[in-house]
Every structure is written in C-alpha cells, then in structure tokens.
C-alpha cells in the first residue's frame, strides 16, 4: 500500500503524467521505496478507480495525447490520514544477514567475496545518498524545487530539514553496512588464521 502514498506525495506537488511520475519517482521517493515501472501504472489505475486521483487527457504535439493525473480531495484526505496513522512495520527480510549467519558452510574465499560484494553495493548506495544530500543543500533536485515552489515560504525550511534528515539517516545506514562487512572480512581472516576454518574439504566432511 505504501506505493500509492509515495505516488500521492509526488502528485500533491502538481499534476504529472505517468511518464513524468516514473521519472520523478526514481529521482526522489524511489530512493526509499523501490517500485519497478511495471507496478506504477497498475497502481495509478487502481487509485483512479478508487477516486484518489483523476486523469485528464491533454494534447501532446499535433496529434498525440497524454494522461495527466492530479490528486482529488479524497486522495488528499487519504494521504493525510496515512501520515497521521501509526506506521505498520513489516517483519525483517534481510538476505545478506541471513547469508552471513551461515557462512561457516562455505569457503573462506567465498565468504570474503560475499563481504566484498556487500561493501561494493553499499558504497554505491552511500555515494548516491551523499549526492542527494548535496542536491538538497543546493536545491538542485527538480522534484524538491517543485515542492518548494508549491510550499508557503514559512514552511520551506521545514520541508528541506526533513528531506535532509531522511538522507542523513540513509547515509548512516550505508556507513553501518560497510563497517559491518569490513568486520566480517576481519572475522573470516581471523578464523582462517586460527585454523578453525582450514579448508574447503573439511567443510564438506
């Protein structure tokens, strides 16, 4: 259900086509809520059927048209109700930490490769989120600029502050995952050096 509220958050800034929503989704809320394009259009159709948004056909070029969506009063109420409601946390599903719990079943080198790949993944995330913090500071993210333009001047600093706070948390998460994986590499080396983890043949015995 969170996908629809992410879409409502974008549409509250102003009307957008499905294509523009996909583009803006990847540049903003997509950093904290992944959804492939194949999920966005079906969700828009459901939201329209439920009266949360309305679609309007607009001319595009000389012959074409495009559908532009805007939030209805019901959609605005639904979004605000969601913001006020207690958050329902999902049970954890973490494939990396699940794998780490059973690394004794593989070789030291395979375990090292797992941790190296984890570091590489989270270094990429870290770079992305640090870049987003820079764009927030410069107000160079297009969606943030649109949101601020639609926000009363006295409320703009609050908008920026919570965006900054969110990405600072994501940066800290990435840094924590990288530090965890580096400790994992050190653990593998220590176990291998102590002879606790001596050979792949012993693992299969």
Secondary structure, DSSP 8 states (H G I E B T S, - for coil): -HHHHHHHHHHTTS-EEHHHHHHHHHHTGGGTS---HHHHHHHHHHHHHTTSEEEEEEEETTTEEEEEEEE-HHHHHHHHHHHHS---------HHHHHHTTGGGS-HHHHHHHHHHHHHHHHHHHHHHHHHHHHHHHT--HHHHHHHHTS-GGGHHHHHHHHHHHHHHHHHHHHHHHHHHHHHHHHHHHHHHTTTT--HHHHT-
